[in-house]
């Protein structure tokens, strides 16, 4: 993994309100980083500081080890949560124009725009005014605008908002392709199921403070509950009487149970094997929603 973006001890206040408190995390190239938190947690403010829309009161944002400059930001792509396109321009004209602002020649910008609209299944609407698009199609047009100059860092604020399930799958595929090509992708979303499917790394923020950050797989292991699933050939109701076990779910031969910290799960497995074949015995990995609830409490 190659860390390209480093947010270090960033603070920001609006008047008396301290909205970011020593915010620190990293984003790696070739990986998708999910940035999650409740409304008002500080996600959008952090993203705007990364992009230079806002200034930090204290702290630094670096790209490949040096402070982010205007030249660096020319190679960044940004999709804000609020609609940011010109409503009286056509979709293709808008994306070509934004590509030109990022330094592309006209022919190159038009070629990339055509390819992106095809890839995002928006080609048939290329000549339509932005204001005539549905909210979902406007969202896809904004994603195309963020991608047209082939950015090294892609920052997306709620990119799946307003998209139907088929459009979500299309955008997920495009973002994975960009990451595989080496781009660093940072995106926020309230749809935790989508974040869980898409992200390689995760940053959780609450009340302006980073509560957890790291690889999704490592965080799932770190916050794994002492919970297990067992499936046997006979009724698993005997677990009610096993020391240190609390049944969470029981459905005949299948059970989900919690263990008290001092109890070894192997004692439960041995007790199950003494009663016959054991088909399944495995820890329950927490969902992103469960991790999120635990770390923001």
C-alpha positions in Angstrom: 0.0 0.0 0.0 1.2 3.5 -0.8 -0.1 6.3 1.3 -0.6 9.4 -0.8 -3.0 11.6 1.2 -2.3 12.4 4.8 -4.6 14.4 7.0 -2.8 15.3 10.2 -4.2 16.9 13.4 -6.6 19.1 11.5 -8.8 21.5 13.5 -11.5 23.8 12.3 -14.0 26.0 14.1 -16.9 28.1 13.0 -17.2 30.8 15.6 -17.6 29.1 18.9 -18.3 25.7 17.4 -15.3 23.4 17.2 -16.3 21.1 14.3 -13.0 19.3 13.7 -10.8 18.1 16.5 -7.3 16.8 15.7 -8.6 14.9 12.7 -6.0 12.5 11.3 -6.2 9.7 8.8 -4.6 8.5 5.5 -5.8 7.5 2.1 -3.8 5.0 0.0 -3.5 4.8 -3.8 -5.4 2.0 -5.5 -7.8 1.7 -2.6 -11.3 2.9 -1.7 -11.6 4.6 1.6 -15.1 5.0 3.1 -15.7 8.0 5.3 -18.7 7.6 7.5 -20.4 9.5 10.3 -23.7 11.0 11.2 -25.0 14.3 9.9 -22.9 17.1 11.3 -20.0 14.8 12.2 -17.5 16.7 10.1 -17.2 14.7 6.9 -18.0 17.5 4.4 -15.8 20.0 6.3 -12.9 17.6 6.2 -13.4 17.0 2.5 -13.5 20.7 1.7 -10.3 21.3 3.6 -8.6 18.5 1.6 -9.8 20.2 -1.6 -8.8 23.7 -0.4 -12.4 25.0 -0.4 -11.9 25.7 3.3 -8.7 26.3 5.3 -7.8 24.4 8.5 -7.3 26.4 11.6 -4.4 24.1 12.5 -3.0 20.9 11.1 -1.8 19.8 7.7 -2.9 18.0 4.6 -0.1 16.5 2.5 0.0 14.7 -0.8 3.0 12.3 -1.3 4.6 13.9 1.8 4.4 17.6 0.8 1.7 20.2 1.5 -1.1 20.1 -1.0 -0.8 22.9 -3.6 -3.0 24.3 -6.3 -1.1 22.2 -8.8 -1.9 19.0 -6.8 -5.5 19.9 -6.7 -5.6 20.1 -10.5 -5.1 16.4 -10.3 -7.9 15.8 -7.8 -11.5 15.1 -8.6 -14.3 16.3 -6.4 -18.0 15.6 -6.3 -19.9 17.7 -3.7 -23.0 16.5 -2.0 -25.1 19.4 -3.3 -25.7 19.8 -7.0 -22.8 21.7 -8.6 -23.5 21.7 -12.3 -24.6 24.5 -14.5 -28.3 23.8 -15.2 -28.5 25.6 -18.6 -25.6 23.7 -20.2 -26.0 20.3 -21.8 -24.5 17.3 -20.0 -21.7 16.9 -22.5 -20.9 20.6 -22.7 -20.7 20.7 -18.9 -18.3 17.8 -18.6 -16.1 19.0 -21.5 -15.9 22.5 -19.9 -14.8 21.1 -16.5 -12.3 18.9 -18.2 -10.8 22.0 -19.9 -10.6 23.7 -16.6 -8.4 20.8 -15.4 -6.0 21.4 -18.3 -7.3 19.0 -21.0 -7.3 20.0 -24.6 -10.7 20.3 -26.3 -10.5 17.1 -28.3 -9.2 15.1 -25.4 -11.9 16.5 -23.1 -14.6 15.6 -25.6 -13.2 12.1 -26.2 -13.1 11.4 -22.4 -16.5 12.8 -22.0 -18.0 10.5 -24.6 -16.3 7.5 -23.1 -17.4 8.4 -19.5 -21.1 9.0 -20.5 -21.1 5.6 -22.2 -19.5 4.0 -19.2 -22.0 5.6 -16.8 -24.9 4.7 -19.1 -25.7 8.4 -19.7 -24.8 8.7 -23.4 -28.4 9.1 -24.5 -28.7 12.2 -22.4 -25.5 13.9 -23.6 -27.4 16.6 -25.4 -29.9 17.3 -22.7 -29.8 20.3 -20.5 -28.6 19.4 -17.0 -31.8 21.0 -15.5 -33.9 18.5 -17.5 -32.2 15.4 -16.0 -33.7 13.4 -13.1 -31.9 13.7 -9.8 -30.2 10.3 -10.4 -29.0 11.3 -13.8 -27.7 14.6 -12.5 -25.8 12.6 -9.9 -24.2 10.4 -12.6 -23.3 13.5 -14.6 -21.6 15.0 -11.5 -19.6 11.7 -11.1 -18.5 12.0 -14.8 -17.4 15.6 -14.2 -15.3 14.5 -11.2 -13.7 11.7 -13.3 -13.1 13.4 -16.7 -9.5 14.5 -16.1 -8.5 11.1 -14.8 -7.7 12.3 -11.2 -5.1 10.8 -9.0 -7.4 11.4 -6.0 -11.1 11.2 -6.2 -13.2 12.8 -3.3 -16.9 12.0 -3.5 -19.4 13.4 -1.0 -22.5 11.1 -0.9 -22.0 9.8 -4.5 -24.9 7.2 -4.3 -27.6 9.7 -3.2 -30.6 9.5 -5.5 -29.4 6.6 -7.5 -31.6 3.6 -8.3 -30.2 0.1 -7.6 -29.0 -0.4 -11.2 -27.3 3.0 -11.3 -25.6 2.2 -7.9 -24.1 -1.0 -9.3 -22.9 0.9 -12.4 -21.2 3.6 -10.2 -19.7 0.9 -7.9 -18.1 -0.8 -10.8 -16.7 2.5 -12.2 -15.2 3.4 -8.8 -13.6 0.0 -8.4 -12.0 0.3 -11.9 -10.6 3.7 -11.0 -9.0 2.3 -7.8 -7.6 -0.7 -9.7 -6.0 1.8 -12.1 -4.1 3.4 -9.2 -6.3 6.3 -8.1 -7.0 7.0 -4.4 -10.7 7.2 -3.7 -12.2 8.8 -0.6 -16.0 8.8 -0.4 -18.7 9.4 2.2 -22.1 7.8 2.4 -24.9 7.2 4.8 -25.6 3.9 3.1 -23.5 1.7 5.3 -24.3 -1.5 3.3 -22.8 0.1 0.2 -19.7 1.3 2.1 -19.2 -2.2 3.4 -19.4 -3.7 0.0 -17.1 -1.1 -1.7 -14.5 0.1 0.7 -11.0 -1.3 1.4 -10.4 1.1 4.2 -12.7 2.9 6.6 -12.6 6.1 8.6 -15.4 6.7 11.2 -15.9 10.3 12.5 -18.2 11.4 15.3 -18.6 14.9 16.8 -15.5 16.1 14.8 -13.3 13.3 16.2 -11.9 10.3 14.3 -13.2 7.3 16.3 -11.7 4.5 14.2 -9.6 4.2 11.0 -7.9 1.4 9.1 -8.4 -1.5 6.8 -11.9 -2.8 6.8 -10.8 -6.3 7.5 -8.6 -5.3 10.5 -11.4 -3.2 12.0 -13.8 -6.1 11.6 -11.4 -8.3 13.5 -10.7 -5.6 16.1 -14.4 -5.1 16.9 -15.5 -8.8 16.6 -17.9 -9.6 19.3 -17.6 -12.8 21.4 -20.4 -14.2 19.3 -20.5 -17.5 17.4 -22.7 -19.5 15.1 -23.1 -23.3 15.6 -25.0 -25.8 13.6 -25.3 -29.4 14.7 -27.4 -32.4 13.7 -29.7 -32.3 16.7 -31.5 -29.5 18.6 -29.0 -26.9 19.9 -31.2 -25.9 22.9 -28.7 -27.5 25.3 -26.7 -24.3 24.9 -29.1 -22.5 27.3 -27.5 -24.5 30.1 -23.8 -24.2 29.1 -21.8 -22.0 31.4 -21.0 -18.6 30.1 -23.3 -18.8 27.1 -26.1 -16.4 26.2 -28.3 -17.5 23.4 -29.1 -14.8 20.8 -30.9 -16.9 18.3 -32.1 -20.5 18.2 -33.6 -22.4 15.3 -33.5 -26.1 15.9 -30.0 -27.3 15.1 -28.7 -23.8 14.5 -27.9 -21.3 17.2 -26.2 -17.9 17.6 -24.7 -17.2 21.0 -22.6 -14.8 23.0 -19.8 -15.9 25.3 -18.6 -14.3 28.5 -15.0 -13.1 28.1 -13.5 -15.7 30.5 -15.1 -18.6 28.6 -13.1 -20.4 26.0 -15.1 -21.1 22.8 -13.3 -24.5 22.5 -15.3 -25.7 25.6 -18.5 -25.0 23.7 -17.2 -26.8 20.6 -16.2 -29.9 22.7 -19.6 -29.9 24.3 -21.2 -29.8 20.8 -19.0 -32.6 19.4 -19.8 -34.8 22.4 -23.4 -34.7 21.2 -22.7 -35.5 17.6 -21.4 -34.0 14.3 -20.9 -30.3 14.2 -21.7 -28.8 10.7 -20.7 -25.2 11.5 -18.8 -23.5 14.3 -17.6 -20.0 13.4 -17.3 -16.5 14.9 -19.8 -13.9 13.8 -18.0 -11.0 12.1 -19.7 -7.6 12.9 -21.3 -5.6 10.1 -20.1 -2.1 9.4 -23.3 -0.8 11.0 -22.5 -2.7 14.2 -18.9 -1.4 14.3 -20.3 2.1 13.6 -22.7 1.9 16.5 -20.0 0.6 18.9 -17.3 3.2 18.1 -19.6 6.3 18.2 -21.2 5.5 21.6 
